[in-house]
Amino acid sequence: MLRHRIDLLGPDVGVTREAPAGGNRRMRWRFDLDAAAMWIAGWHRVKIIGRDACIERVRVETFDAAGDLLGAHNTVVGPHDFRAYVHVGPAVRRLVLEVELHDDATEIVSATLRPIHPLEILWKALWAGDLLDIRGLGGVLRPAEPLVVSLTFPVAGRRGDPYPWWIEHREPEVVEAARRGLAATTAERPGIAVLLTVCDPAPDLLARTLESVQRQTAPGWTLCIADDASRDPAVRAMLDAAATQPGVRLTRHDERRGTAAATDAAFALADAPFVTCLDHDDLLAPTAIEIAAGTLARFPATRLLYSDQDKVDAAGRRFDPFFKPGFSPELLRGCNYLNHMTVLASDPVRAVGGWRDGFDGAQDHDLVLRVVERIAPAAIHHVPLVLYHWRAVPGSVAFDPQAKPDAADSGRRAVAEHLARLGLAAEVSLVPGAGYRVRHLLPDPPPRVSVVVPFRDRADLLHGCMESLLERTCYPDLEVVLVDNGSTSPEALRLVDHYRGRPAVRVVAAPGPFNYSALNNRGVTAASGTVLCFLNNDTSAITPDWLADMVGYALQDGVGCVGAKLLYPNDTVQHGGVVLGLSGVADHVFVNAPADAHGYFGRLRLASNYSAVTGACMVMRRAVFEEVGGFDETELPVSFNDVDLCLRVGARGYRNVVTPFATLYHFESASRGSDRRPDRLARAAREVAALKRRHGPLLDADPCYSPHLSRTTADFSIEFDETVRRRSWWRSVTASAGAATATAPDARAPSPRSSR
């Protein structure tokens, strides 16, 4: 039987609608299809159109004959209709699509499922130059998984593991662009000493390591080898032969002294102004020295340079790329995310005493922390290119992070000593499988925190928020400022009267049209705290110490806005940070990930820096808020005012932080509603235009996010969109050295505040 286009609103499909409950106005539509009877198998294009672009989320589920779930996929749609490509495996007997609309006043006007013929995929592969990729093409035509959902047309390499496709099609272009750009630099390129410590590696892997240095595309390197008493005759002979080559120096230990001592011994051989470490079975990319030295010549103030990295198995297959953010002090205290390849100026390495004994397994992390204490953030530069391939073989940390169990405690001690040297009172604990948690201790007495909560009616939400603050939040000096935006419901008015009599609660009347910026600015004028917390009325605390954790970060010198990890009521992530350029302007990352998800290289389990955080739960010092002029209530009354505030804070030299150790539930605009109603679309469009006009360049190149990662999905997946990639790539490569701190042309709000 020929497969045909299926009308999901037609009589052959079971359609149910779930009415909103509990004050939530969102409507759910559920399409239930008998995949076997309707010949639904293979690739299909799904298109669901709602009136006024009303679709919030889509969940796709597949079930087998026994009714067991085979696969599921969640997608946050954003301000658009839903279009995607779905592959249904042969074992699937039932396909379910659940669509959530932003409120009960909207509806789906069109929903179709169209089969894609294999010839169409073959034609696209021919057009993309992937027709000869038999293995990749076979994986596209017949995926092993029972359910695959893709937002782009299925092409070899773009599903499953997209990294091989990126290596073949993207990497040559971006590497060549960097080489051409750096070739224009006329300054002399500094020499770089490669410090190689050796301790009985597999001889064939050591041979490849040595070859990766000797085949560099540019001169200017010195290979300094310290043999930590290798016993394998083949290894010793290979090192002796290497030492006869130009630019190679060798020293040996008679007995094993450990990685730190061996690295120091290699460093003693170096006379180059910069050094980098290489493990005895890892590989440098062919252009590593050329690009690193060229970047150092272009930015001569750089004292620390680091690149992206990936892993390589015993067969030479590259995988698991780490496309890193710009310099993130908080993330560096959570883990050594700089790792490979890190190039350090020799002078500060000597000044701090080199690599220390007692930190084996974390000796590089310890050294980097000591060096960054002595250099300015502007002297740190990130090169967004994969210049290092980390060997993942049994027994290595790249293969198994638990292979060296003592390394975690060494790293924890390194971070704790780093904070102590800086005079910061903090406790450092392990986050198993991720890194370290830094808990900044509050001064005695702790500062007063004013929690500003705008609201209108919705007594159910306000009651939950207030009980969360007054009963479940552990903070000794807390003031709540309720900003009433014209409540009229008897329940809300009674509740306000109930709280009005409490000494820790202030009520501020602010009637008029909803203006989130003005309401918060008005709340600040009534607040007495030196620390401010902006909190939506549709939030509820999960961790009792959430506020203390956020305040601990906000009190640190150089920190501006602090955000939390927010969850939906179904225990999936609603906010893990804001990435600029995502969804066209700015959006939350890790949306719909499980609450306990690891995130991209631990970003959901470790504190780190982002260009912006959501205003649904934001903590900052009052002095910083007043320095930048507060929220912009003129041009950004409702949307993106939190992003704008964060960017203006960043422009003043502060860094913004997200801590996942402060966790709350967020019911996401439950009282305000969605911006996708027709009467609000014009206002939303004006706010988008204002944000782009003010911060346009940053929206194209977020310094806290790699140019190789997606601007259309929130999961840190590899970018395939040509327009986005070309717009952001070269700006990221040529950005000046410095911390991952967003900058904007105007660091103050442009208009006077009526409430100030």
C-alpha positions as CSV (number, residue, x, y, z in Angstrom):
1,M,0.0,0.0,0.0
2,L,1.3,3.5,-0.9
3,R,1.8,5.7,2.1
4,H,0.0,9.0,2.0
5,R,-0.3,12.3,3.8
6,I,-2.2,12.0,7.0
7,D,-4.5,14.7,8.3
8,L,-4.1,14.6,12.0
9,L,-7.3,16.5,12.5
10,G,-9.2,13.9,10.3
11,P,-11.5,11.1,11.4
12,D,-8.9,8.4,11.3
13,V,-6.8,9.9,14.1
14,G,-7.9,9.9,17.8
15,V,-7.8,13.5,18.9
16,T,-8.4,14.5,22.5
17,R,-8.2,17.9,24.3
18,E,-7.3,18.3,27.9
19,A,-9.0,21.2,29.5
20,P,-6.8,23.4,31.7
21,A,-6.9,22.8,35.4
22,G,-5.7,24.5,38.6
23,G,-5.6,28.0,37.1
24,N,-3.3,27.0,34.3
25,R,-4.8,28.2,31.0
26,R,-2.7,26.0,28.8
27,M,-4.6,23.5,26.6
28,R,-3.2,20.2,25.5
29,W,-4.1,18.4,22.3
30,R,-3.2,14.7,22.0
31,F,-3.0,12.9,18.6
32,D,-3.1,9.1,18.9
33,L,-2.2,7.1,15.8
34,D,-2.3,3.4,15.1
35,A,1.1,3.2,13.4
36,A,0.6,-0.4,12.2
37,A,-2.8,0.1,10.7
38,M,-2.0,3.4,9.1
39,W,1.4,2.2,7.7
40,I,3.3,4.8,9.6
41,A,7.0,3.8,9.4
42,G,10.2,5.5,8.2
43,W,10.7,9.2,7.9
44,H,7.8,11.7,8.0
45,R,7.5,15.4,8.1
46,V,5.3,16.7,10.9
47,K,3.7,20.1,10.5
48,I,1.4,21.5,13.2
49,I,0.1,25.1,12.8
50,G,-1.8,26.9,15.6
51,R,-3.7,30.1,15.4
52,D,-1.5,33.1,16.4
53,A,1.6,30.9,16.6
54,C,0.2,29.5,19.9
55,I,2.2,26.3,20.2
56,E,4.4,26.1,23.3
57,R,5.7,22.5,23.4
58,V,5.4,19.2,21.6
59,R,6.1,15.7,22.9
60,V,6.4,12.7,20.6
61,E,6.0,9.2,22.0
62,T,6.3,5.7,20.4
63,F,4.9,2.4,21.8
64,D,5.3,-1.2,20.9
65,A,2.6,-3.9,20.6
66,A,2.6,-4.5,24.4
67,G,2.1,-0.8,25.0
68,D,5.6,-0.2,26.4
69,L,7.2,3.1,25.7
70,L,10.0,2.8,23.1
71,G,11.1,6.4,22.8
72,A,10.0,9.9,23.6
73,H,11.2,13.4,22.6
74,N,10.3,16.8,24.0
75,T,10.6,20.0,22.0
76,V,10.1,23.6,23.1
77,V,8.7,25.2,20.0
78,G,9.2,28.9,20.7
79,P,7.1,31.7,18.9
80,H,6.5,29.6,15.8
81,D,4.5,26.7,14.5
82,F,5.9,23.2,14.9
83,R,7.8,21.6,11.9
84,A,10.0,18.6,12.4
85,Y,11.1,15.3,10.8
86,V,10.2,12.1,12.7
87,H,11.5,8.6,12.0
88,V,9.2,5.8,13.2
89,G,11.0,2.4,13.6
90,P,9.5,-0.9,12.5
91,A,8.8,-2.1,16.0
92,V,6.5,0.9,16.7
93,R,2.8,0.1,16.8
94,R,1.5,3.4,18.2
95,L,2.5,7.0,17.7
96,V,1.4,9.8,20.0
97,L,1.9,13.5,19.6
98,E,1.0,15.7,22.5
99,V,0.8,19.5,21.7
100,E,0.6,22.2,24.4
101,L,-0.9,25.5,23.5
102,H,-0.3,28.7,25.4
103,D,-3.9,29.1,26.6
104,D,-7.4,27.8,26.1
105,A,-8.4,30.7,23.7
106,T,-6.3,29.3,20.9
107,E,-6.5,26.2,18.7
108,I,-4.7,24.1,16.1
109,V,-5.8,24.9,12.6
110,S,-3.7,22.4,10.6
111,A,-1.8,19.3,11.5
112,T,-0.3,16.9,9.0
113,L,2.1,13.9,8.8
114,R,3.7,13.5,5.4
115,P,5.9,10.5,4.5
116,I,9.3,11.2,3.0
117,H,10.4,8.8,0.2
118,P,13.9,7.4,0.5
119,L,14.6,8.9,-3.0
120,E,14.1,12.3,-1.5
121,I,16.7,11.6,1.1
122,L,19.1,10.3,-1.5
123,W,18.6,13.4,-3.6
124,K,19.4,15.6,-0.6
125,A,22.5,13.5,0.1
126,L,23.6,14.0,-3.5
127,W,23.1,17.7,-3.2
128,A,25.0,17.9,0.1
129,G,27.9,15.8,-1.2
130,D,27.2,12.9,1.2
131,L,26.1,10.3,-1.3
132,L,29.4,8.4,-1.0
133,D,29.0,8.3,2.8
134,I,27.5,4.8,2.7
135,R,27.7,4.2,6.4
136,G,26.3,7.6,7.4
137,L,23.6,7.4,4.7
138,G,22.5,4.0,5.8
139,G,22.2,5.3,9.3
140,V,19.9,8.0,8.1
141,L,17.7,5.7,5.9
142,R,17.4,3.0,8.6
143,P,18.1,4.4,12.1
144,A,18.6,1.8,14.8
145,E,16.5,3.8,17.3
146,P,12.7,3.3,17.4
147,L,12.2,7.1,17.4
148,V,14.3,9.9,15.9
149,V,13.2,13.5,15.9
150,S,15.1,16.1,13.9
151,L,14.4,19.8,13.3
152,T,16.4,19.6,10.1
153,F,16.0,17.4,7.0
154,P,17.6,14.0,7.7
155,V,21.1,14.0,6.1
156,A,24.1,11.8,6.8
157,G,26.0,13.0,9.8
158,R,23.2,15.2,11.1
159,R,21.6,12.7,13.3
160,G,22.9,10.3,15.9
161,D,26.5,11.6,16.3
162,P,26.8,14.7,14.2
163,Y,30.5,15.2,15.0
164,P,31.9,13.2,12.1
165,W,29.8,15.3,9.7
166,W,31.2,18.5,11.5
167,I,34.8,17.2,11.1
168,E,34.4,16.6,7.4
169,H,32.3,19.6,6.4
170,R,32.8,22.4,8.9
171,E,36.2,22.0,10.5
172,P,38.3,22.4,7.4
173,E,36.5,25.7,6.6
174,V,36.8,27.2,10.1
175,V,40.4,26.2,10.5
176,E,41.3,27.6,7.1
177,A,39.5,30.8,8.0
178,A,41.5,31.2,11.2
179,R,44.8,30.5,9.4
180,R,44.0,33.2,6.7
181,G,43.0,35.7,9.4
182,L,46.1,35.1,11.5
183,A,48.4,35.2,8.4
184,A,47.7,38.9,8.2
185,T,49.4,39.5,11.6
186,T,52.9,40.9,11.0
187,A,54.1,40.6,14.6
188,E,56.7,37.9,15.4
189,R,55.1,34.7,16.6
190,P,56.4,33.6,20.0
191,G,58.0,30.2,20.5
192,I,56.0,27.5,22.4
193,A,57.6,24.7,24.3
194,V,55.6,21.4,24.3
195,L,56.1,19.7,27.7
196,L,55.7,15.9,27.3
197,T,55.8,13.7,30.3
198,V,56.3,10.0,29.6
199,C,55.7,6.9,31.8
200,D,55.5,3.6,29.9
201,P,52.7,4.4,27.4
202,A,51.8,1.9,24.6
203,P,54.7,2.4,22.2
204,D,52.5,2.7,19.2
205,L,50.5,5.5,20.9
206,L,53.7,7.3,21.9
207,A,54.9,7.2,18.3
208,R,51.7,8.9,17.2
209,T,52.1,11.5,19.9
210,L,55.6,12.4,18.8
211,E,54.5,12.4,15.2
212,S,51.7,14.9,16.0
213,V,54.3,17.4,17.2
214,Q,56.8,16.8,14.4
215,R,54.2,17.3,11.8
216,Q,53.1,20.7,12.9
217,T,52.2,23.1,10.1
218,A,54.4,25.8,11.5
219,P,57.9,26.0,13.2
220,G,58.6,27.7,16.4
221,W,58.0,24.7,18.8
222,T,60.4,22.9,21.1
223,L,59.5,19.5,22.4
224,C,60.7,19.0,26.0
225,I,60.4,15.4,27.2
226,A,60.7,14.2,30.8
227,D,60.8,10.4,31.0
228,D,59.5,9.4,34.5
229,A,61.5,6.2,34.7
230,S,59.9,4.3,31.9
231,R,60.8,0.6,32.0
232,D,59.7,-0.5,28.5
233,P,62.8,-0.8,26.3
234,A,60.8,0.1,23.2
235,V,59.6,3.4,24.9
236,R,63.2,4.3,26.0
237,A,64.6,3.6,22.5
238,M,61.8,5.7,20.9
239,L,62.6,8.6,23.2
240,D,66.4,8.3,22.5
241,A,65.7,8.4,18.8
242,A,63.4,11.4,19.2
243,A,66.1,13.3,21.1
244,T,68.4,13.2,18.1
245,Q,65.9,15.3,16.1
246,P,66.1,19.1,15.9
247,G,64.1,20.9,18.6
248,V,63.7,17.9,20.9
249,R,65.1,17.8,24.4
250,L,65.1,14.9,26.8
251,T,65.7,14.3,30.5
252,R,65.2,11.2,32.6
253,H,64.3,10.2,36.1
254,D,66.0,7.2,37.6
255,E,62.9,6.6,39.8
256,R,59.3,7.6,39.4
257,R,58.4,10.9,40.9
258,G,54.9,11.5,39.6
259,T,53.4,13.7,37.0
260,A,53.9,17.0,38.7
261,A,57.7,16.4,39.2
262,A,58.0,15.1,35.7
263,T,56.3,18.2,34.2
264,D,58.5,20.5,36.2
265,A,61.5,18.6,34.9
266,A,60.3,19.1,31.3
267,F,59.7,22.8,32.1
268,A,63.3,23.1,33.2
269,L,64.3,22.2,29.7
270,A,62.2,25.0,28.1
271,D,63.4,28.4,27.2
272,A,60.4,29.5,25.1
273,P,58.2,32.3,26.3
274,F,55.2,30.0,26.3
275,V,54.6,26.4,27.3
276,T,51.8,23.8,26.8
277,C,51.5,20.3,28.2
278,L,51.0,17.1,26.1
279,D,50.1,13.7,27.6
280,H,52.2,10.8,26.3
281,D,49.3,9.2,24.3
282,D,47.4,12.4,23.2
283,L,47.7,14.3,19.9
284,L,48.1,17.9,18.9
285,A,46.0,19.0,15.9
286,P,48.3,19.7,12.9
287,T,47.7,23.4,13.1
288,A,47.8,23.7,16.9
289,I,51.2,25.5,17.2
290,E,50.5,27.7,14.1
291,I,47.1,28.9,15.4
292,A,48.2,29.3,19.0
293,A,51.4,31.2,18.2
294,G,49.5,33.3,15.6
295,T,46.9,34.2,18.2
296,L,49.5,35.1,20.8
297,A,51.2,37.4,18.2
298,R,47.8,39.0,17.3
299,F,47.0,39.6,21.0
300,P,50.4,40.2,22.6
301,A,48.9,40.9,26.1
302,T,47.7,37.3,26.3
303,R,49.2,35.3,29.1
304,L,46.9,32.2,29.0
305,L,45.4,30.7,25.9
306,Y,43.1,27.7,25.7
307,S,41.4,25.8,22.8
308,D,38.6,23.4,22.3
309,Q,39.3,19.7,22.5
310,D,37.9,16.3,21.7
311,K,38.7,12.7,22.4
312,V,40.3,10.0,20.2
313,D,40.1,6.3,20.6
314,A,42.8,3.7,20.0
315,A,41.7,3.4,16.3
316,G,42.1,7.1,15.8
317,R,38.3,7.9,15.7
318,R,37.6,11.4,17.1
319,F,34.5,11.9,19.2
320,D,33.0,13.8,22.2
321,P,34.0,17.4,21.3
322,F,34.1,20.0,24.0
323,F,33.2,23.4,22.4
324,K,34.1,25.6,25.4
325,P,32.8,29.0,26.5
326,G,34.9,32.1,27.0
327,F,36.8,32.5,30.3
328,S,34.4,31.5,33.1
329,P,35.9,31.9,36.6
330,E,33.0,30.1,38.3
331,L,33.2,27.2,36.0
332,L,37.0,27.0,36.4
333,R,36.4,26.6,40.2
334,G,34.0,23.8,39.5
335,C,36.2,21.9,37.1
336,N,39.3,22.3,35.0
337,Y,37.3,23.0,31.9
338,L,40.4,24.7,30.2
339,N,42.2,21.4,30.3
340,H,43.6,20.8,26.7
341,M,45.1,22.7,25.0
342,T,46.2,25.3,27.5
343,V,49.2,27.5,26.6
344,L,50.7,29.5,29.5
345,A,53.3,32.3,29.5
346,S,56.4,30.9,31.1
347,D,57.0,33.8,33.4
348,P,53.9,33.4,35.6
349,V,54.4,29.7,35.7
350,R,57.9,30.3,37.2
351,A,56.6,33.0,39.5
352,V,54.0,30.6,41.1
353,G,56.6,27.8,41.4
354,G,55.5,25.5,38.6
355,W,53.6,22.2,39.2
356,R,53.2,21.2,42.8
357,D,53.7,17.8,44.3
358,G,50.7,16.4,46.2
359,F,48.2,17.3,43.5
360,D,48.8,14.5,41.0
361,G,45.7,14.0,38.8
362,A,44.8,17.7,39.3
363,Q,48.2,19.3,39.0
364,D,47.3,21.2,35.9
365,H,44.1,22.5,37.5
366,D,46.1,23.6,40.5
367,L,48.7,25.4,38.4
368,V,46.1,27.2,36.3
369,L,44.2,28.4,39.4
370,R,47.5,29.9,40.8
371,V,48.3,31.5,37.5
372,V,44.9,33.2,37.0
373,E,45.3,34.7,40.4
374,R,48.2,36.8,39.0
375,I,46.9,37.8,35.6
376,A,44.0,39.9,34.5
377,P,40.9,38.3,32.8
378,A,41.8,40.4,29.7
379,A,45.0,38.4,29.4
380,I,43.1,35.1,28.9
381,H,42.1,34.1,25.4
382,H,39.9,31.3,24.1
383,V,40.5,29.9,20.6
384,P,37.3,28.2,19.5
385,L,39.0,25.4,17.5
386,V,39.7,21.8,18.3
387,L,43.5,21.9,18.7
388,Y,43.9,18.9,21.0
389,H,42.8,15.2,20.8
390,W,42.6,13.5,24.2
391,R,43.3,9.8,24.0
392,A,40.4,7.7,25.5
393,V,41.7,4.2,26.2
394,P,41.0,1.8,29.1
395,G,42.7,3.2,32.2
396,S,42.7,6.8,31.1
397,V,40.6,9.6,32.6
398,A,39.3,10.5,29.1
399,F,37.9,6.9,29.0
400,D,36.7,6.7,32.6
401,P,36.7,9.8,34.8
402,Q,36.9,7.6,37.8
403,A,40.1,5.9,36.6
404,K,42.1,8.1,39.1
405,P,39.9,8.4,42.2
406,D,42.4,10.5,44.1
407,A,42.3,13.2,41.4
408,A,38.9,14.5,42.6
409,D,40.1,15.1,46.1
410,S,43.3,16.7,44.7
411,G,41.2,19.1,42.6
412,R,38.9,19.9,45.6
413,R,42.0,20.8,47.7
414,A,43.4,22.9,44.8
415,V,40.1,24.9,44.6
416,A,39.9,25.3,48.3
417,E,43.5,26.6,48.6
418,H,42.9,28.9,45.6
419,L,39.9,30.5,47.4
420,A,41.9,30.8,50.6
421,R,44.7,32.6,48.8
422,L,42.2,35.1,47.5
423,G,40.9,35.6,51.1
424,L,37.4,34.2,50.2
425,A,35.6,32.4,53.0
426,A,34.1,29.3,51.2
427,E,33.6,25.6,51.5
428,V,34.4,23.3,48.6
429,S,32.7,19.9,48.2
430,L,32.7,17.2,45.6
431,V,29.9,17.0,43.0
432,P,30.2,13.3,42.0
433,G,30.9,12.9,38.3
434,A,31.0,16.6,37.6
435,G,33.4,18.6,39.7
436,Y,33.2,20.8,42.8
437,R,30.7,23.0,44.5
438,V,31.8,26.3,46.0
439,R,29.6,27.5,48.9
440,H,30.6,31.1,49.7
441,L,30.1,31.8,53.4
442,L,28.0,34.8,54.3
443,P,29.4,37.5,56.5
444,D,28.2,37.8,60.1
445,P,25.7,39.4,60.2
446,P,24.5,38.6,56.7
447,P,23.1,41.5,54.6
448,R,19.4,42.1,54.4
449,V,17.8,40.7,51.2
450,S,14.8,42.4,49.8
451,V,12.7,40.0,47.7
452,V,10.6,42.0,45.2
453,V,7.5,40.1,44.1
454,P,5.2,41.8,41.5
455,F,1.7,40.2,41.3
456,R,-1.8,40.8,40.2
457,D,-4.6,38.6,41.6
458,R,-3.9,34.8,41.4
459,A,-4.1,34.3,45.1
460,D,-3.2,30.6,44.7
461,L,0.2,31.5,43.1
462,L,1.0,34.3,45.6
463,H,0.2,32.1,48.6
464,G,2.5,29.3,47.3
465,C,5.3,31.8,46.7
466,M,4.9,33.5,50.1
467,E,4.8,30.2,52.0
468,S,7.9,29.2,50.1
469,L,9.7,32.4,51.2
470,L,8.5,32.7,54.8
471,E,8.4,29.0,55.7
472,R,10.8,27.1,53.5
473,T,13.6,29.6,52.8
474,C,16.5,29.5,55.3
475,Y,17.9,33.1,55.4
476,P,18.1,35.1,58.6
477,D,17.4,38.7,57.4
478,L,14.7,38.6,54.7
479,E,12.3,41.3,53.6
480,V,9.5,40.7,51.1
481,V,8.2,43.6,49.0
482,L,4.9,42.7,47.4
483,V,4.2,45.0,44.4
484,D,0.4,44.9,43.8
485,N,-0.3,45.6,40.1
486,G,-4.0,46.4,40.7
487,S,-5.4,43.2,42.2
488,T,-9.2,43.0,42.3
489,S,-10.1,39.5,43.3
490,P,-11.4,39.1,46.8
491,E,-9.1,36.1,47.5
492,A,-6.0,38.1,46.5
493,L,-7.0,41.2,48.6
494,R,-7.7,39.0,51.7
495,L,-4.3,37.3,51.2
496,V,-2.5,40.7,50.9
497,D,-4.2,41.9,54.1
498,H,-3.0,38.7,55.8
499,Y,0.6,39.3,54.9
500,R,0.5,43.1,55.4
501,G,0.7,42.8,59.1
502,R,3.9,40.8,59.1
503,P,7.1,42.8,60.0
504,A,9.1,41.2,57.2
505,V,6.5,42.1,54.5
506,R,5.9,45.4,52.7
507,V,3.0,46.0,50.3
508,V,3.4,48.5,47.6
509,A,0.4,49.6,45.4
510,A,1.3,49.9,41.8
511,P,-1.9,49.9,39.7
512,G,-1.9,50.3,35.9
513,P,-1.0,48.4,32.8
514,F,1.4,45.5,33.4
515,N,5.0,46.8,33.1
516,Y,7.4,44.3,34.7
517,S,10.3,46.7,34.6
518,A,8.4,49.5,36.3
519,L,6.9,47.2,39.0
520,N,10.4,45.9,39.9
521,N,11.9,49.4,39.9
522,R,9.0,50.6,42.1
523,G,9.7,47.7,44.5
524,V,13.3,48.6,44.8
525,T,12.5,52.1,45.9
526,A,10.4,50.6,48.8
527,A,13.1,48.1,49.7
528,S,15.6,48.5,52.5
529,G,18.0,45.6,51.7
530,T,21.5,46.0,50.3
531,V,20.9,42.8,48.3
532,L,17.9,42.5,45.9
533,C,16.1,39.4,44.8
534,F,13.7,39.7,41.9
535,L,11.2,36.8,42.1
536,N,8.2,35.9,40.1
537,N,5.0,35.2,42.0
538,D,4.7,31.8,40.2
539,T,7.8,30.3,41.9
540,S,8.3,27.9,44.8
541,A,11.6,27.0,46.5
542,I,12.9,23.4,46.4
543,T,16.2,23.8,48.2
544,P,15.9,25.7,51.5
545,D,19.4,27.3,51.1
546,W,18.7,28.6,47.6
547,L,18.8,32.3,48.6
548,A,21.9,31.9,50.8
549,D,23.7,30.3,47.9
550,M,22.7,33.0,45.5
551,V,23.6,35.8,47.9
552,G,27.0,34.2,48.5
553,Y,27.8,34.6,44.8
554,A,26.2,38.0,44.5
555,L,28.5,39.4,47.3
556,Q,31.7,38.4,45.4
557,D,33.7,41.2,43.8
558,G,33.1,41.2,40.1
559,V,29.8,39.4,40.2
560,G,26.7,41.1,38.9
561,C,23.5,39.1,38.4
562,V,23.0,35.6,39.9
563,G,20.4,33.2,38.5
564,A,19.1,29.9,39.7
565,K,18.1,26.5,38.2
566,L,14.4,26.6,37.7
567,L,12.2,23.6,37.1
568,Y,8.8,23.0,35.6
569,P,6.3,21.2,37.9
570,N,7.1,17.9,36.1
571,D,10.7,18.2,37.3
572,T,12.2,19.1,34.0
573,V,14.4,22.2,33.5
574,Q,12.8,25.5,32.7
575,H,16.0,27.7,33.1
576,G,19.6,26.7,33.3
577,G,21.0,30.0,32.0
578,V,20.3,32.3,29.0
579,V,22.2,32.1,25.7
580,L,22.2,35.1,23.4
581,G,21.1,34.5,19.8
582,L,19.2,31.4,20.8
583,S,15.8,31.3,19.1
584,G,16.7,34.4,17.2
585,V,17.2,36.8,20.2
586,A,17.9,35.0,23.6
587,D,16.5,32.0,25.3
588,H,16.9,29.5,28.1
589,V,19.1,26.5,27.7
590,F,18.6,22.9,28.8
591,V,14.8,23.3,28.6
592,N,12.9,20.1,29.4
593,A,16.1,18.3,30.5
594,P,15.5,16.1,33.6
595,A,16.1,17.9,36.8
596,D,19.1,15.7,37.6
597,A,20.6,15.9,34.1
598,H,24.4,16.5,33.8
599,G,24.1,19.1,31.1
600,Y,26.8,19.9,28.5
601,F,30.1,18.9,30.3
602,G,28.5,19.4,33.7
603,R,26.9,22.8,33.1
604,L,23.6,21.8,34.8
605,R,25.5,20.6,37.9
606,L,28.2,23.2,38.3
607,A,28.1,27.0,38.8
608,S,29.2,28.8,35.7
609,N,29.0,32.2,33.9
610,Y,26.3,33.1,31.4
611,S,25.8,36.4,29.6
612,A,22.3,36.6,31.1
613,V,19.9,35.0,33.5
614,T,16.2,35.0,33.8
615,G,14.5,37.7,35.9
616,A,12.1,35.1,37.3
617,C,14.7,34.5,40.1
618,M,17.6,36.9,40.0
619,V,19.8,38.2,42.9
620,M,22.2,41.1,42.8
621,R,23.7,43.8,45.0
622,R,21.6,46.9,45.2
623,A,24.7,49.0,44.3
624,V,25.1,47.2,41.0
625,F,21.4,47.6,40.2
626,E,21.6,51.3,40.8
627,E,24.9,51.7,39.0
628,V,23.3,50.5,35.7
629,G,20.0,52.4,36.3
630,G,17.7,49.4,37.0
631,F,15.2,47.8,34.6
632,D,14.3,49.7,31.4
633,E,10.6,50.4,31.8
634,T,10.3,52.5,28.7
635,E,11.5,50.3,25.8
636,L,11.4,46.9,27.5
637,P,8.3,46.9,29.8
638,V,7.5,43.2,29.6
639,S,10.0,41.0,27.7
640,F,13.8,40.8,27.6
641,N,14.2,43.4,30.3
642,D,16.1,40.8,32.4
643,V,18.5,40.1,29.4
644,D,19.0,43.8,28.9
645,L,19.8,44.4,32.5
646,C,22.3,41.5,32.6
647,L,24.0,42.8,29.5
648,R,24.3,46.3,30.9
649,V,25.7,44.8,34.1
650,G,28.2,42.9,32.0
651,A,29.2,46.1,30.1
652,R,30.3,47.5,33.4
653,G,32.8,44.7,33.9
654,Y,30.7,42.4,36.1
655,R,30.1,38.7,35.3
656,N,26.8,36.9,35.7
657,V,26.5,33.6,37.3
658,V,24.0,30.7,37.3
659,T,24.2,28.4,40.3
660,P,22.4,25.0,40.0
661,F,22.5,24.6,43.8
662,A,19.7,27.1,44.1
663,T,16.7,25.3,42.7
664,L,13.1,26.4,42.5
665,Y,9.9,25.5,40.7
666,H,8.7,28.0,38.1
667,F,5.2,27.9,36.6
668,E,6.4,30.2,33.8
669,S,4.2,33.3,33.3
670,A,1.2,31.5,34.8
671,S,-0.4,34.8,35.9
672,R,0.8,37.1,33.1
673,G,0.1,34.7,30.2
674,S,1.9,34.4,26.8
675,D,3.2,37.1,24.5
676,R,1.6,35.3,21.5
677,R,-1.8,36.8,21.8
678,P,-2.5,39.1,18.9
679,D,-2.9,42.1,21.1
680,R,0.6,41.6,22.5
681,L,2.5,40.6,19.4
682,A,3.1,44.3,18.4
683,R,4.5,45.1,21.8
684,A,6.7,42.0,21.8
685,A,8.0,42.9,18.3
686,R,9.0,46.4,19.6
687,E,10.9,44.9,22.5
688,V,12.8,42.5,20.3
689,A,13.7,45.4,18.0
690,A,14.9,47.4,21.0
691,L,17.1,44.6,22.3
692,K,18.6,44.0,18.9
693,R,19.3,47.7,18.4
694,R,21.0,48.0,21.7
695,H,22.9,44.7,21.9
696,G,23.0,43.4,18.3
697,P,26.6,42.3,18.0
698,L,26.4,40.3,21.3
699,L,23.3,38.5,20.1
700,D,25.4,37.2,17.2
701,A,28.3,36.0,19.3
702,D,27.6,35.2,22.9
703,P,31.0,35.1,24.7
704,C,29.7,32.5,27.1
705,Y,28.7,30.1,24.3
706,S,30.6,28.5,21.5
707,P,30.0,29.6,17.9
708,H,29.9,25.9,16.9
709,L,26.8,25.2,19.1
710,S,23.2,25.5,18.0
711,R,21.2,28.8,18.0
712,T,18.0,26.9,17.3
713,T,18.0,24.2,20.0
714,A,18.6,24.6,23.7
715,D,20.6,21.4,24.3
716,F,24.2,22.6,23.3
717,S,24.0,20.5,20.1
718,I,26.3,21.2,17.1
719,E,25.1,24.1,14.9
720,F,24.1,23.3,11.3
721,D,22.4,26.5,10.3
722,E,24.6,28.2,7.7
723,T,23.3,31.7,8.4
724,V,23.9,31.6,12.1
725,R,27.2,29.9,11.8
726,R,28.7,32.3,9.3
727,R,27.4,35.3,11.2
728,S,29.0,34.3,14.5
729,W,32.1,32.3,13.7
730,W,34.7,34.8,12.6
731,R,33.6,37.4,15.2
732,S,34.3,34.7,17.9
733,V,37.7,33.9,16.5
734,T,38.9,37.5,16.3
735,A,37.3,38.6,19.6
736,S,39.8,40.3,21.9
737,A,41.1,38.3,24.8
738,G,39.3,38.5,28.1
739,A,36.6,37.0,30.3
740,A,33.3,35.7,29.1
741,T,31.6,39.0,30.0
742,A,29.1,40.4,27.7
743,T,29.6,44.0,26.8
744,A,27.2,46.6,25.4
745,P,27.6,50.1,24.0
746,D,25.5,51.7,26.7
747,A,25.8,50.4,30.3
748,R,22.9,52.4,31.7
749,A,19.2,52.3,30.9
750,P,18.6,55.0,28.3
751,S,15.6,56.7,29.8
752,P,14.8,58.2,33.3
753,R,12.7,56.0,35.7
754,S,9.4,57.4,36.7
755,S,9.7,55.6,40.0
756,R,13.2,56.8,40.8
